[in-house]
Amino acid sequence: MRISLVQFADASGGRGVAILRGEAPPQRLAGVASVRDLARAALAAGRSLADQAAAAGDAGAVDLASVTLLPPVDHDDPAHLLMTGTGLTHLGSAEGRDKMHRSMTEASQQTDSMRMFLLGVEGGKPEAGTVGAQPEWFYKGNGSTLVAPGAPLPSPAFALDAGEEPEIAGIYLIDDAGNPVRLGFALGNEFSDHVTERGNYLWLAHSKLRAAALGPELLLGALPEDVRGTSRILRDGAVLWERPFVTGEANMSHSIDNLEHHHFKYGLFRQPGDVHVHFFGTATLSFAEGVTTQEGDIFEIEAAPFRLPARNPIAIAPPRDIAVTVL
């Protein structure tokens, strides 16, 4: 049975965690204020997250339409939640990127994007006990830029594009011994600036320093091999663009284990108590089809086995003058 957890704030402002079991109504977990607290209790008890939720017990049904949904994981100190990701990880994901960078190279040469993609195809799913090819990797931000379900996705005033990326993210907690522990998976929108990236491949790092959103659910257990969903953009109540997307290892050139290895091999990312949100990539972008988004457009990403979509409107952040003072 599919089990997922949802963090929320009730009408009084109190925090809670609801458990979704299959298609049954959500139930509030007794005495649980956050997924991180539940995970820490599970580690202390030597239980799985699902077993720890069962041990907490139910405290009554929750109407998710009447509460404020929170990201499926967070941290009391946002600086200790890191958001990162990997690109060119999906079969077919190189096509759009290759077109984006083709004008910067001779037509007869492979772009760096295509070379990186082929490294993954050839060595991204290594045999057990071996290390596979390194993926493309990028940093997105910390917990201050993690956007809650339904909240506006802020695009900087200086941005040249505000584009969606429908993805699955792995959610992790680093235990007291410095070991990464996967809590589950979330549906996400790895929001990016593709026009900036297209200008120069070395601006990829700049293009990824944006907010990102997660759907409300933390899916416990294994991710299905074949995940199929829909990504759409709504404008003024009508569908502007809509396409199916696929993810899961059956549709990827890298295994999740390999992507995890190449992230957590760095000691920097194994600091006890830290939370990690790591996006696994996509092959479906509206930008690749010439869509230009604008403020007020709504991104909606849905995929089984998640019951709830990731849904966020675009907002343009006001410009800000940056003045560096000298002490």
C-alpha positions in Angstrom: 0.0 0.0 0.0 1.3 3.4 -0.9 2.0 5.6 2.2 2.9 9.3 2.1 3.3 12.1 4.7 2.0 15.7 4.5 3.1 18.5 6.7 0.6 21.3 7.4 -0.4 24.2 9.7 -3.9 24.2 11.1 -6.2 27.2 11.7 -4.5 28.0 15.0 -1.1 28.0 13.4 -0.1 24.7 15.0 1.9 22.3 12.9 1.0 18.7 12.2 1.8 15.7 10.0 -0.9 13.8 8.2 -0.5 10.2 6.8 -2.1 9.1 3.5 -2.6 5.4 3.2 -3.7 4.4 -0.3 -6.9 6.3 -1.1 -8.1 6.5 2.6 -8.8 9.9 4.1 -5.7 11.6 5.6 -5.2 11.1 9.3 -3.3 13.3 11.7 -0.4 11.6 13.5 -0.6 12.0 17.2 2.0 14.2 18.8 4.0 14.7 15.6 4.8 18.3 14.5 7.2 17.7 11.6 8.5 15.0 9.3 12.0 15.8 10.5 11.0 15.1 14.1 9.4 11.8 13.1 12.5 10.8 11.2 14.7 11.5 14.2 12.5 9.5 16.4 12.5 6.6 13.9 16.3 6.7 13.8 16.5 6.7 17.6 14.1 3.7 17.8 15.7 1.8 14.9 12.4 1.8 13.0 11.5 2.7 9.4 9.7 6.0 8.9 6.4 4.1 8.1 6.7 2.0 11.3 7.4 5.1 13.4 4.3 6.8 11.9 2.3 3.7 12.8 3.7 3.8 16.3 2.6 7.4 16.7 -1.0 6.5 16.0 -3.8 8.5 14.4 -5.4 11.5 16.0 -8.3 12.0 13.7 -9.1 12.8 10.0 -7.6 15.9 8.4 -9.3 17.9 5.7 -6.3 19.0 3.6 -8.4 21.7 1.9 -8.9 23.5 5.2 -5.3 23.6 6.4 -2.2 25.3 5.1 0.0 22.8 3.3 3.8 23.0 4.0 6.7 21.6 2.1 7.0 17.8 2.8 10.2 18.5 4.7 11.9 21.5 6.3 14.3 22.5 8.9 14.2 24.8 12.0 17.3 26.5 10.6 16.8 27.0 6.8 20.5 27.2 6.3 20.7 23.5 7.2 18.4 22.4 4.3 20.3 22.2 1.0 18.7 22.0 -2.4 20.8 20.5 -5.2 20.2 18.6 -8.4 21.5 16.6 -11.4 20.8 17.2 -15.0 21.0 15.2 -18.2 19.9 12.1 -16.3 16.8 11.0 -18.4 16.6 9.2 -21.7 15.8 12.0 -24.2 16.9 14.8 -21.8 19.9 15.7 -24.0 17.8 16.8 -27.0 16.6 20.1 -25.7 19.9 21.0 -24.0 21.8 20.0 -27.1 19.7 22.3 -29.3 20.1 25.1 -26.7 23.9 24.9 -26.9 24.3 23.8 -30.6 24.8 27.4 -31.8 27.9 27.8 -29.6 29.7 24.9 -31.3 30.4 23.6 -34.8 27.6 21.5 -36.1 29.9 18.6 -36.6 31.0 18.6 -33.0 29.2 17.1 -30.0 28.2 19.7 -27.4 29.4 19.3 -23.8 25.7 18.5 -23.0 25.6 15.6 -25.4 29.0 14.2 -24.2 27.7 14.4 -20.6 24.5 12.6 -21.5 26.3 9.8 -23.3 28.6 9.3 -20.3 25.4 8.6 -18.3 23.9 6.3 -21.0 27.1 4.3 -21.0 27.9 4.3 -17.3 25.1 5.8 -15.3 23.7 2.4 -14.1 26.7 0.5 -12.7 26.6 -3.0 -11.4 26.1 -3.3 -7.6 29.3 -2.5 -5.7 30.8 -0.4 -8.4 30.7 3.4 -9.1 29.2 4.8 -12.2 29.7 7.9 -14.3 29.4 11.3 -12.6 26.3 13.2 -13.6 26.0 16.9 -14.1 25.5 18.5 -10.7 24.3 21.9 -9.5 23.4 23.8 -6.3 20.0 25.5 -6.1 19.8 27.1 -2.7 18.8 26.4 0.9 15.6 26.2 2.9 14.9 29.9 2.5 14.2 29.3 -1.2 12.0 26.2 -0.8 8.5 27.2 -1.8 5.4 25.7 -0.1 2.6 24.1 -2.0 0.4 26.7 -3.6 2.7 29.6 -2.7 4.2 31.9 -5.4 7.4 30.9 -7.1 9.5 34.1 -7.0 11.5 34.8 -10.1 14.3 37.5 -9.6 13.7 40.8 -11.3 17.0 40.3 -13.3 15.9 36.8 -14.6 15.5 36.3 -18.3 13.1 33.3 -18.0 10.9 31.6 -15.5 10.7 28.0 -16.6 9.3 24.9 -15.0 11.1 21.5 -14.6 8.8 18.7 -13.5 10.9 16.3 -11.5 11.2 13.8 -8.6 13.3 14.9 -5.7 14.9 12.6 -3.1 14.5 13.8 0.5 17.3 13.0 3.0 18.3 13.5 6.6 22.0 13.1 7.7 22.1 11.0 10.9 24.2 11.6 13.9 27.0 9.5 12.5 27.1 11.5 9.3 25.3 8.9 7.1 22.7 10.0 4.6 19.2 8.5 5.2 16.6 8.6 2.5 13.3 9.6 3.9 11.3 9.3 0.7 10.5 11.1 -2.6 8.6 14.2 -3.5 7.1 15.6 -6.7 8.8 18.9 -7.5 9.3 21.9 -9.8 13.0 22.6 -10.2 12.4 26.2 -11.4 15.1 27.5 -13.7 16.2 30.3 -16.1 16.7 28.7 -19.4 17.4 31.8 -21.4 20.4 32.6 -19.1 21.6 29.1 -19.5 21.3 29.3 -23.3 23.4 32.4 -23.4 26.5 30.5 -22.2 26.7 27.0 -20.8 29.0 28.3 -18.1 26.0 30.3 -16.8 24.3 27.1 -15.8 25.2 27.7 -12.2 23.5 31.1 -12.3 20.4 29.8 -14.1 19.8 27.3 -11.3 20.1 29.7 -8.4 16.3 30.0 -8.1 13.5 29.1 -5.8 12.1 25.6 -6.2 8.8 24.0 -5.1 7.8 20.6 -3.9 4.4 19.0 -3.9 2.9 18.3 -0.5 3.6 14.6 -0.2 6.6 12.7 1.0 6.3 9.3 -0.6 7.7 6.6 1.6 9.5 3.5 0.4 10.8 2.8 -3.1 10.0 5.0 -6.1 8.2 3.1 -8.9 10.4 2.2 -11.8 8.1 3.9 -14.3 6.5 7.2 -13.1 4.2 9.0 -15.6 2.7 12.4 -15.1 1.5 15.6 -16.7 3.1 19.0 -16.6 1.0 22.0 -17.6 0.9 25.8 -17.5 -2.3 27.7 -16.9 -2.9 31.3 -17.9 -6.0 33.2 -17.0 -7.7 29.9 -16.2 -7.0 28.2 -19.5 -4.3 25.6 -20.4 -1.4 27.4 -22.2 0.7 24.3 -22.5 0.5 20.7 -21.4 2.7 17.7 -22.0 3.1 14.2 -20.4 6.4 13.5 -18.7 8.1 10.3 -17.6 10.6 9.6 -14.8 11.7 6.8 -12.6 14.7 4.6 -13.3 13.1 2.9 -16.3 13.2 6.3 -18.0 16.6 7.4 -16.7 20.1 7.0 -17.9 21.4 7.0 -14.3 20.3 4.9 -11.4 19.1 6.8 -8.3 21.8 5.0 -6.3 24.5 6.4 -8.6 23.1 9.9 -8.3 23.0 9.6 -4.6 26.6 8.3 -4.5 28.0 11.2 -6.4 26.2 13.8 -4.2 27.0 12.3 -0.8 30.5 11.3 -1.6 31.4 14.8 -0.5 31.8 15.2 3.3 30.3 18.6 3.0 27.0 17.0 2.3 27.2 14.6 5.3 26.9 17.0 8.2 24.7 15.5 11.0 21.3 17.0 11.2 21.2 18.5 7.8 18.3 17.9 5.4 18.9 17.5 1.6 16.4 18.0 -1.2 18.0 16.5 -4.4 16.3 16.9 -7.8 16.8 14.0 -10.2 16.2 15.7 -13.5 13.7 15.8 -16.3 13.3 15.5 -20.1 10.2 17.7 -20.5 10.4 21.5 -20.7 7.9 24.1 -22.1 10.9 26.3 -22.9 12.1 23.7 -25.4 8.9 24.3 -27.4 9.2 28.1 -27.4 6.9 28.9 -24.5 7.6 32.1 -22.6 6.0 32.3 -19.2 4.8 35.5 -17.4 3.8 36.6 -14.0 0.6 35.0 -12.8 1.0 31.8 -14.9 0.4 28.7 -12.8 2.6 25.6 -13.0 0.8 22.4 -12.3 2.7 19.1 -12.1 0.9 15.8 -11.2 2.0 12.2 -11.4 0.9 8.9 -9.8 1.5 7.6 -7.2 1.3 11.1 -5.7 -2.3 12.0 -4.8 -1.6 15.8 -4.7 -0.1 18.0 -7.4 2.7 20.5 -7.2 0.9 23.7 -8.1 2.4 27.2 -7.9 1.9 30.6 -9.6 4.8 32.7 -10.9 5.6 35.9 -9.1 8.3 38.5 -10.1 10.4 39.7 -7.2 10.9 43.4 -7.0 14.3 44.7 -8.1 16.8 45.4 -5.3 19.9 47.5 -5.4 22.9 45.6 -4.1 25.4 47.8 -2.2 28.6 46.3 -0.8 29.9 48.3 2.2 33.4 48.3 3.5 34.2 48.1 7.2 
